[in-house]
Amino acid sequence: MVCKDENCPFHGSLKLTKRSLTGVVDSAKMRRTVNVKRELRVLLKKYERFAKRYSSIKAHNPDCIGAKEGEIVTITACRPLSKSKHFVVVSKKQDKTEEA
């Protein structure tokens, strides 16, 4: 399949910055957009333990990568593509269910 996406970092003209993050694709229902969920560990000082918190980031999903729900992906910051999209999917590593 040939990628004709203008906002593809490999086949288009989109420039990337240094900031890259890793997370799991939570939702891939939007056209060329995925919702990436990241797990954060927050220290609760009172109880001397860590708590899990989650953040979700919308990222552009180029046609050549085509990440689906449950896959572990690497996203990299870029210029704002829309009101809430400031990241693009650069690579997908593996399915989360295969990891366990």
ABEGO torsion letter per residue (X at the ends): XBBABAABAAABABBBBABBBBBBBABAABBGBBBBBBBBBBBBAAAGBBBBBBBBBBBBBBAAAGBBBGBBBBBBBBBBABAABABBBABBABBAAAAX
